[in-house]
Amino acid sequence: MEPKLLIQLITIVITLLISIFIYKKYKLTKYQAMIFILLFLFWSAIIIVRAYRKSYANNPVEIGGLALGAAAAATIASGYGFISIFARFLVFYFSDVFKSRKLLISFGLVLVAITSYWVFVSPNYYSLLISSLALGVGASMLSLFNVFFAQTFEAKDAMKSVSILSIAPLLSEFVMSLFQFAYTDKSNTNYGMLWLLSVILSVIALIFMFFVNDNKPPKQSMSRGKFKTIITNKNTWYFGIVGILVSLVKFALSGSNTITYFQTDIVAMNDFMVAYSDFLYGIAQMIFGILAGLYFASKIGLKKTLLLGVALSLCYNVVLLLTTDPNILFFTQALGGMGYGLTYNSLIGLAMESVDLDLRDMSMAIFQTFFAIGIFYGDRIYKDILKLLGSTKESMHYNQVFMAILLITIVLYLIIRFGIKTQRKEEIIENNHAI
């Protein structure tokens, strides 16, 4: 049996086993399982193309790209984070106005379907840029799912709900890597098919949406008073800044940026490893995201869980700085996934557990806005560096080194800042999982 086919079969089996295990282990209700499946379908429509926006735009025509140039590719990629800065708060606001989370999620799916179809029939700078913006709007719905799902658990189990739900989008990456490999192999490169699959998955998710009830409370949760309560809380700003740094690390050194880098002559990673690099990152993120809420939080507390994630992310950055060996870089993706799984889930848990139930929509909306700033600059900073270093192959290497040094500096600052800021409230964090 061919290695490619074997990996596909193993992936499908593991995906099914993980889903069944989670359903039985945590005794999920049918409703909770439906939200889980809906998120899986929703995220599949986004993730199948998200990591390949930059490659499609920048790669030479002879290997399936559009040869738009590194600067144009960086602009397209950064559109995802730029629109998220505004959309993540507005998603919660309009779901509150219309008293429906399903309506906003449906809007996101329609937007992704239309723009993905545009890229499929007419791939160019503008269609890819608009598609990237639509993906950013769609991704902004992810935080809605967190509250959507958490609403079905007891208030004290918010961290548990975050850990369980985090599996769904990562399973999407798990399965979609099969298609990504199939259509980005140099012998059969067809980026357009990924965008067509995005359309199909969006339609399937929309149909499935009709069978999932909305649990949005009828009372208003986004009032001016609640906004003032959250925005004047020093911890909101502190965790928001930490969120910016965490998302900057994640999006600067994973996804479309690393895939594009791995495909250059500097690394020359083969197509199979490129396609499964995101998969490896995602699997590690899924496992440690689960452990963040179901093991580490109770054993060492969320503060130390977050710091452990930061330390792993720092190690990941150091490896990227020191080597261009494709085999080492491939397996190091697991290290990056471990770090992000711990840091992201810890931050989401802290943001939700630190406020009352009626403040969670507002708290999550503000936190996600901070988080989106890091997403934007994680892609945007490549364009800014290119202006300084030029666009030669040699400078692309310097670009990567510079970015790694910058991120190491940021993470060191995060560790120092976190230790100083939380020293006086360590007992509160350890006992209540929040400050």
Backbone torsions as a table, in degrees:
resi	resn	phi	psi	omega
1	MET	NA	136.5	-179.5
2	GLU	-64.2	142.2	179.7
3	PRO	-54.5	-39.3	-179.0
4	LYS	-61.4	-46.3	-179.5
5	LEU	-66.7	-39.0	179.8
6	LEU	-62.2	-44.8	178.2
7	ILE	-61.0	-40.3	179.5
8	GLN	-61.7	-44.9	-179.5
9	LEU	-66.2	-42.5	178.8
10	ILE	-63.1	-41.0	179.6
11	THR	-60.7	-46.3	179.8
12	ILE	-62.2	-44.2	-179.1
13	VAL	-64.1	-46.9	-179.7
14	ILE	-62.0	-41.2	179.0
15	THR	-59.4	-46.0	179.5
16	LEU	-64.9	-41.9	-178.9
17	LEU	-65.5	-41.1	178.5
18	ILE	-63.2	-43.6	-179.2
19	SER	-62.1	-44.8	-179.8
20	ILE	-65.9	-41.2	-179.7
21	PHE	-61.6	-46.1	-179.5
22	ILE	-63.4	-42.5	-178.5
23	TYR	-60.2	-43.9	-176.7
24	LYS	-81.8	-42.0	-176.5
25	LYS	-59.1	-44.6	-175.5
26	TYR	-103.8	11.6	173.5
27	LYS	48.2	52.7	179.9
28	LEU	-68.0	144.0	175.3
29	THR	-77.5	167.3	178.2
30	LYS	-60.3	-38.7	179.7
31	TYR	-64.1	-44.4	178.3
32	GLN	-63.2	-39.8	178.6
33	ALA	-63.9	-36.4	-179.7
34	MET	-68.9	-38.1	176.1
35	ILE	-64.3	-40.6	178.8
36	PHE	-60.2	-47.5	-179.7
37	ILE	-65.9	-40.3	178.8
38	LEU	-60.1	-43.4	178.6
39	LEU	-65.2	-38.4	177.6
40	PHE	-58.1	-47.6	-179.9
41	LEU	-67.4	-44.2	-179.7
42	PHE	-58.1	-49.7	-176.0
43	TRP	-71.9	-29.5	177.8
44	SER	-60.7	-39.3	-179.7
45	ALA	-64.2	-27.2	-179.5
46	ILE	-91.6	-48.0	-171.5
47	ILE	-69.2	-25.1	-177.0
48	ILE	-64.1	-24.5	179.8
49	VAL	-115.8	-18.7	-172.5
50	ARG	-55.8	-45.0	-175.2
51	ALA	-76.1	-10.0	-175.6
52	TYR	-109.9	6.3	178.0
53	ARG	-60.2	-46.4	-176.2
54	LYS	-70.4	-41.6	179.4
55	SER	-63.2	-45.2	-179.1
56	TYR	-60.5	-41.6	-178.0
57	ALA	-73.5	-38.3	-169.8
58	ASN	-94.6	-31.7	-174.2
59	ASN	-64.8	151.8	179.0
60	PRO	-61.2	155.4	-179.2
61	VAL	-60.9	-36.2	-176.8
62	GLU	-64.8	-18.0	175.2
63	ILE	-115.3	27.4	171.5
64	GLY	94.2	-4.0	-179.0
65	GLY	-84.6	-175.2	-179.8
66	LEU	-108.5	-5.5	177.4
67	ALA	52.6	46.7	-178.8
68	LEU	-84.1	-12.6	-179.8
69	GLY	101.8	154.4	-176.4
70	ALA	-64.0	-39.8	-178.2
71	ALA	-65.7	-44.4	178.8
72	ALA	-63.9	-40.0	179.7
73	ALA	-63.4	-40.5	179.2
74	ALA	-66.1	-37.9	178.5
75	THR	-64.5	-44.5	178.3
76	ILE	-59.9	-47.4	-178.7
77	ALA	-63.9	-40.6	-176.6
78	SER	-72.8	-16.8	177.2
79	GLY	-60.1	-32.2	178.7
80	TYR	-58.0	-49.9	-179.6
81	GLY	-75.5	-33.9	-178.2
82	PHE	-61.2	-48.8	-178.6
83	ILE	-68.5	-28.2	180.0
84	SER	-65.2	-30.3	-179.9
85	ILE	-57.0	-38.7	-179.1
86	PHE	-91.7	-36.9	-172.7
87	ALA	-70.7	-32.8	-172.8
88	ARG	-65.8	-33.6	175.1
89	PHE	-78.9	-41.9	-177.3
90	LEU	-64.5	-31.1	177.8
91	VAL	-59.4	-45.7	178.3
92	PHE	-69.0	-39.0	-178.9
93	TYR	-62.2	-49.0	-177.4
94	PHE	-73.4	-28.0	174.6
95	SER	-66.6	-29.8	177.3
96	ASP	-75.4	-41.1	179.1
97	VAL	-61.4	-46.2	-177.5
98	PHE	-91.4	1.8	179.1
99	LYS	53.0	39.1	-178.1
100	SER	-154.8	127.1	172.8
101	ARG	-85.1	-34.6	-179.4
102	LYS	-60.3	-38.2	-179.0
103	LEU	-61.3	-44.1	-179.5
104	LEU	-68.9	-40.4	178.7
105	ILE	-63.7	-40.0	177.7
106	SER	-63.5	-41.3	177.9
107	PHE	-59.5	-43.9	178.8
108	GLY	-61.1	-41.5	179.2
109	LEU	-65.6	-42.7	178.8
110	VAL	-62.2	-43.0	180.0
111	LEU	-62.2	-44.6	179.2
112	VAL	-64.2	-42.4	-178.5
113	ALA	-62.2	-46.3	-177.4
114	ILE	-65.0	-47.5	-177.1
115	THR	-71.9	-33.3	176.5
116	SER	-65.8	-38.2	177.7
117	TYR	-65.2	-37.4	178.0
118	TRP	-60.4	-45.3	178.4
119	VAL	-62.6	-39.8	-178.4
120	PHE	-62.6	-43.7	-176.5
121	VAL	-86.8	-24.5	-177.8
122	SER	-146.9	75.2	-178.6
123	PRO	-72.3	117.7	176.6
124	ASN	-158.2	-177.6	-177.0
125	TYR	-58.2	-45.4	-174.8
126	TYR	-70.8	-41.9	180.0
127	SER	-66.4	-38.6	178.1
128	LEU	-68.4	-38.0	178.8
129	LEU	-65.5	-46.2	179.3
130	ILE	-65.7	-37.4	176.3
131	SER	-62.2	-41.7	178.6
132	SER	-62.9	-40.3	176.5
133	LEU	-63.1	-42.5	179.4
134	ALA	-64.2	-39.3	177.3
135	LEU	-63.3	-36.5	177.6
136	GLY	-64.9	-40.3	176.8
137	VAL	-65.1	-45.0	179.6
138	GLY	-61.1	-44.4	-179.9
139	ALA	-63.9	-26.0	178.3
140	SER	-66.5	-18.4	178.5
141	MET	-75.5	-15.3	-176.2
142	LEU	-59.2	-38.5	179.2
143	SER	-67.0	-28.3	174.5
144	LEU	-62.7	-40.3	179.6
145	PHE	-62.8	-36.0	179.2
146	ASN	-60.0	-45.1	179.2
147	VAL	-73.0	-40.3	176.9
148	PHE	-51.7	-49.6	-177.0
149	PHE	-75.4	-42.0	-178.6
150	ALA	-61.9	-27.5	-179.8
151	GLN	-62.4	-21.5	-178.2
152	THR	-90.0	-0.1	179.6
153	PHE	-113.2	165.0	172.2
154	GLU	-66.1	153.5	-177.3
155	ALA	-56.7	-36.4	-178.0
156	LYS	-71.8	-13.1	-176.6
157	ASP	-102.2	23.8	-178.4
158	ALA	-59.4	-43.4	-179.5
159	MET	-65.9	-34.9	177.3
160	LYS	-63.8	-42.8	-179.9
161	SER	-65.0	-38.7	178.8
162	VAL	-62.1	-45.2	-178.3
163	SER	-64.5	-42.9	-179.6
164	ILE	-67.1	-47.6	-176.5
165	LEU	-67.4	-27.2	-179.1
166	SER	-63.5	-16.8	179.8
167	ILE	-70.4	-36.9	-174.4
168	ALA	-57.2	-53.7	179.9
169	PRO	-65.8	-29.1	179.2
170	LEU	-75.4	-32.7	172.6
171	LEU	-64.3	-32.8	176.1
172	SER	-60.7	-46.6	178.8
173	GLU	-63.0	-38.5	177.6
174	PHE	-54.4	-54.9	-175.5
175	VAL	-74.0	-41.4	-176.5
176	MET	-67.0	-21.3	178.0
177	SER	-62.3	-25.4	176.1
178	LEU	-61.4	-47.9	-178.9
179	PHE	-72.1	-35.8	178.8
180	GLN	-61.9	-41.4	178.0
181	PHE	-67.0	-41.4	-177.2
182	ALA	-61.3	-35.3	-174.3
183	TYR	-107.1	6.5	176.0
184	THR	-121.6	7.6	172.6
185	ASP	-63.1	133.3	-176.8
186	LYS	-58.1	-26.0	179.3
187	SER	-80.9	-12.6	-178.2
188	ASN	-149.8	50.0	-176.6
189	THR	-73.3	125.8	178.3
190	ASN	-152.0	77.4	-178.7
191	TYR	-57.9	-33.6	-177.1
192	GLY	-57.4	-33.8	-179.8
193	MET	-64.2	-30.5	177.5
194	LEU	-64.2	-41.1	179.3
195	TRP	-70.4	-32.4	175.4
196	LEU	-66.8	-40.5	176.9
197	LEU	-64.2	-32.8	176.1
198	SER	-61.4	-41.1	177.0
199	VAL	-61.6	-48.5	-177.6
200	ILE	-61.4	-45.1	179.9
201	LEU	-65.2	-36.8	177.4
202	SER	-62.0	-42.6	179.9
203	VAL	-65.6	-43.2	178.3
204	ILE	-60.9	-43.3	179.3
205	ALA	-63.6	-38.8	178.2
206	LEU	-63.3	-40.7	178.7
207	ILE	-65.3	-44.5	-179.8
208	PHE	-63.3	-30.4	-179.0
209	MET	-56.3	-33.3	-178.1
210	PHE	-62.7	-21.5	-176.0
211	PHE	-97.4	1.7	-179.8
212	VAL	-110.0	123.1	179.8
213	ASN	-75.5	152.8	177.9
214	ASP	-91.6	132.1	178.8
215	ASN	-111.0	23.3	178.5
216	LYS	-66.9	121.6	178.6
217	PRO	-60.9	142.7	-177.9
218	PRO	-68.8	-23.2	-178.3
219	LYS	-77.4	154.2	-178.0
220	GLN	-71.6	134.4	-179.3
221	SER	-118.7	-0.4	-176.6
222	MET	-121.4	55.6	-178.8
223	SER	-85.3	164.7	179.0
224	ARG	-63.1	-37.3	-179.9
225	GLY	-64.3	-41.5	179.4
226	LYS	-69.2	-35.3	176.9
227	PHE	-61.9	-44.5	179.9
228	LYS	-63.7	-39.7	179.9
229	THR	-60.6	-44.9	-177.7
230	ILE	-74.4	-44.8	-172.6
231	ILE	-71.9	-22.7	178.9
232	THR	-90.3	-1.2	177.5
233	ASN	-82.6	122.1	-177.4
234	LYS	-59.7	-32.8	-179.2
235	ASN	-66.9	-29.3	176.7
236	THR	-60.6	-44.8	-180.0
237	TRP	-69.4	-39.7	-178.7
238	TYR	-64.7	-51.0	179.8
239	PHE	-68.4	-26.7	175.2
240	GLY	-64.8	-43.4	178.6
241	ILE	-65.4	-41.3	176.5
242	VAL	-61.4	-39.8	178.6
243	GLY	-61.6	-39.9	177.5
244	ILE	-59.8	-46.7	-177.9
245	LEU	-66.2	-41.1	-179.9
246	VAL	-64.5	-45.2	-179.4
247	SER	-69.8	-31.9	176.4
248	LEU	-62.3	-45.8	178.1
249	VAL	-60.9	-46.8	-177.5
250	LYS	-60.9	-52.8	-171.1
251	PHE	-83.3	-18.9	175.4
252	ALA	-77.3	-32.6	-174.3
253	LEU	-122.9	40.7	172.5
254	SER	-159.6	177.7	175.8
255	GLY	61.6	-133.1	-173.5
256	SER	-62.4	-32.4	-179.4
257	ASN	-68.4	-46.1	179.7
258	THR	-72.0	-37.3	178.6
259	ILE	-60.8	-44.9	178.2
260	THR	-62.5	-42.7	179.1
261	TYR	-64.3	-43.7	-179.2
262	PHE	-64.1	-25.8	-178.0
263	GLN	-84.8	-8.1	-179.5
264	THR	-76.3	166.9	178.5
265	ASP	-66.7	-19.9	-179.6
266	ILE	-64.2	-41.8	-179.6
267	VAL	-102.5	-44.7	178.8
268	ALA	55.0	46.5	177.0
269	MET	-72.6	141.4	-178.9
270	ASN	-71.4	161.4	-172.7
271	ASP	-60.0	-38.5	-179.1
272	PHE	-61.6	-46.6	-179.1
273	MET	-68.6	-36.0	177.4
274	VAL	-61.0	-48.1	-177.6
275	ALA	-63.7	-34.2	-176.3
276	TYR	-97.3	3.3	176.5
277	SER	-66.8	-43.5	176.1
278	ASP	-63.9	-37.1	178.8
279	PHE	-61.7	-46.5	-179.7
280	LEU	-63.5	-43.0	176.5
281	TYR	-58.8	-44.9	-177.4
282	GLY	-67.2	-39.7	178.5
283	ILE	-62.3	-46.0	178.1
284	ALA	-63.0	-40.0	178.4
285	GLN	-63.6	-41.1	-179.6
286	MET	-63.7	-48.4	-177.5
287	ILE	-62.5	-47.5	-177.4
288	PHE	-78.3	-22.1	172.5
289	GLY	-67.3	-39.7	176.2
290	ILE	-65.5	-47.1	-178.4
291	LEU	-63.6	-29.4	-179.6
292	ALA	-56.3	-46.4	-176.5
293	GLY	-92.4	-27.7	-174.0
294	LEU	-101.2	-7.3	178.8
295	TYR	-136.5	-63.1	-173.2
296	PHE	-62.1	-39.7	-177.2
297	ALA	-59.2	-38.9	-178.7
298	SER	-83.2	-26.1	-176.7
299	LYS	-85.8	-44.6	-176.0
300	ILE	-122.6	-5.1	-179.9
301	GLY	88.3	156.4	-176.0
302	LEU	-68.3	-30.8	179.2
303	LYS	-60.8	-51.3	-178.6
304	LYS	-70.6	-29.7	175.7
305	THR	-63.0	-44.3	178.1
306	LEU	-63.4	-43.0	179.9
307	LEU	-66.7	-35.1	176.6
308	LEU	-64.5	-41.6	177.3
309	GLY	-62.6	-40.3	178.2
310	VAL	-63.0	-42.0	-179.8
311	ALA	-63.3	-41.5	178.8
312	LEU	-66.2	-39.2	177.8
313	SER	-64.6	-37.1	177.8
314	LEU	-63.1	-43.7	178.4
315	CYS	-62.1	-40.0	178.4
316	TYR	-59.9	-44.3	179.7
317	ASN	-64.3	-38.2	-179.5
318	VAL	-63.7	-42.0	179.6
319	VAL	-62.9	-43.2	178.2
320	LEU	-61.4	-30.6	179.9
321	LEU	-73.8	-35.1	-169.6
322	LEU	-92.7	-17.4	-175.2
323	THR	-142.7	156.7	171.8
324	THR	-122.7	11.9	178.7
325	ASP	-65.0	121.8	-174.9
326	PRO	-62.0	-34.7	-179.3
327	ASN	-68.4	-43.6	178.6
328	ILE	-65.5	-44.6	-179.2
329	LEU	-62.9	-37.1	179.1
330	PHE	-62.1	-52.7	-176.4
331	PHE	-72.9	-22.7	177.1
332	THR	-69.4	-17.3	177.2
333	GLN	-57.9	-31.7	177.8
334	ALA	-63.2	-38.1	179.4
335	LEU	-64.4	-42.7	177.4
336	GLY	-63.1	-40.4	178.9
337	GLY	-64.6	-39.4	177.6
338	MET	-59.5	-48.4	-178.5
339	GLY	-61.3	-45.4	-178.1
340	TYR	-69.8	-37.1	178.2
341	GLY	-58.3	-41.0	179.8
342	LEU	-73.6	-45.8	-174.9
343	THR	-69.8	-45.9	-175.9
344	TYR	-65.6	-48.8	-178.1
345	ASN	-65.9	-34.8	177.0
346	SER	-63.3	-44.0	-179.2
347	LEU	-66.1	-42.3	178.4
348	ILE	-62.8	-44.0	178.5
349	GLY	-60.9	-43.4	178.6
350	LEU	-64.1	-41.3	-178.7
351	ALA	-64.2	-35.2	-177.3
352	MET	-88.6	-40.5	-177.2
353	GLU	-73.2	-19.8	-176.0
354	SER	-82.2	-3.2	179.6
355	VAL	-130.3	162.5	176.9
356	ASP	-68.5	162.8	-178.3
357	LEU	-55.1	-40.8	-175.8
358	ASP	-74.9	-5.3	178.3
359	LEU	-107.0	-0.7	-173.2
360	ARG	-67.8	-39.3	177.9
361	ASP	-58.9	-47.1	-178.7
362	MET	-67.3	-43.9	179.8
363	SER	-61.2	-44.7	-179.1
364	MET	-68.6	-37.5	179.5
365	ALA	-61.3	-44.3	-179.4
366	ILE	-70.4	-43.5	179.0
367	PHE	-60.6	-43.5	-178.2
368	GLN	-67.2	-28.8	175.9
369	THR	-65.5	-44.5	174.8
370	PHE	-59.5	-46.2	-176.3
371	PHE	-59.7	-38.0	-178.3
372	ALA	-66.3	-27.6	178.0
373	ILE	-61.8	-41.7	177.5
374	GLY	-66.1	-37.2	177.8
375	ILE	-60.6	-46.8	-178.7
376	PHE	-59.9	-51.3	-176.7
377	TYR	-73.1	-21.1	175.1
378	GLY	-60.9	-32.2	175.6
379	ASP	-94.7	-41.3	-174.4
380	ARG	-62.4	-35.8	-174.4
381	ILE	-63.4	-25.3	177.2
382	TYR	-64.7	-40.0	178.9
383	LYS	-66.0	-41.1	-179.9
384	ASP	-64.1	-40.0	179.9
385	ILE	-68.7	-37.7	178.9
386	LEU	-60.3	-33.8	178.0
387	LYS	-63.2	-31.8	-178.9
388	LEU	-84.0	-36.9	-173.2
389	LEU	-101.5	-11.1	-175.5
390	GLY	88.2	-171.8	-174.7
391	SER	-126.1	23.6	178.2
392	THR	-75.5	163.2	179.6
393	LYS	-61.5	-37.4	-179.5
394	GLU	-64.5	-41.4	-177.8
395	SER	-71.4	-22.6	175.9
396	MET	-63.0	-35.2	177.1
397	HIS	-67.2	-45.5	177.5
398	TYR	-61.7	-36.1	177.8
399	ASN	-57.1	-47.1	-178.9
400	GLN	-66.3	-41.5	179.0
401	VAL	-63.3	-45.0	179.6
402	PHE	-59.4	-42.4	-178.5
403	MET	-65.1	-40.6	179.7
404	ALA	-63.9	-42.3	178.2
405	ILE	-62.0	-43.2	179.3
406	LEU	-60.5	-43.4	-178.0
407	LEU	-69.7	-35.9	176.1
408	ILE	-61.3	-42.8	178.1
409	THR	-60.0	-43.4	-179.8
410	ILE	-63.7	-44.0	-178.0
411	VAL	-67.1	-39.3	175.8
412	LEU	-61.1	-41.3	176.7
413	TYR	-61.8	-41.2	-180.0
414	LEU	-60.0	-45.3	-179.1
415	ILE	-61.8	-47.9	-179.8
416	ILE	-62.7	-46.7	-177.6
417	ARG	-63.5	-41.9	-178.7
418	PHE	-65.0	-42.4	-179.6
419	GLY	-63.1	-42.6	-179.8
420	ILE	-69.7	-44.1	-173.2
421	LYS	-67.8	-34.9	-173.0
422	THR	-102.3	2.6	-176.0
423	GLN	-58.0	-41.5	-176.7
424	ARG	-76.0	-18.8	-175.9
425	LYS	-117.4	23.9	-176.9
426	GLU	-60.9	-39.4	-178.0
427	GLU	-62.9	-38.0	179.8
428	ILE	-65.7	-41.4	-179.5
429	ILE	-62.5	-47.8	-174.8
430	GLU	-66.5	-35.9	-176.6
431	ASN	-86.2	-35.8	-174.8
432	ASN	-112.8	-3.0	-178.7
433	HIS	62.5	24.8	178.8
434	ALA	-159.8	162.3	171.6
435	ILE	-132.8	NA	NA
